[in-house]
Amino acid sequence: MVSWLTVVVLVAAAALGVLALVYALTRRGVDDRLLLVLGALEIALLAQVFVGLGQGIGRTTEFEKAVFFAYLLTVPFIAPVAVFLSLKEKTRSSMLVVLGSAVVVGVLVARLLQIWGAGV
């Protein structure tokens, strides 16, 4: 896996989480700024999917391929689903769902890096 791309994904997930926390504290809903941060996160996640698929399929050392590919293909769906739910449920707790999704994305991306490094 490309370490700088992982850092970009983690920074984008942290930015989404911080923004969602600020919005939850100020009782704001989804707006263009949050969608822009989500878009940046998704672009980075999709780039990571393509890089991970390319490198994972061609990798000859042993690692947990099934778990790696399951995480890799699942992570891009988490944040958009949370934002969609927060669009439908316009309460303070909906931004906490977005915050939770940003944390989950960060944890799963860190786990992807851990799984990738286990086979080295």
Secondary structure, DSSP 8 states (H G I E B T S, - for coil): --HHHHHHHHHHHHHHHHHHHHHHHTT----HHHHHHHHHHHHHHHHHHHHHHHHHHT--S---HHHHHHHHHHHHHHHHHHHHHHHHS-SHHHHHHHHHHHHHHHHHHHHHHHHHHHT-
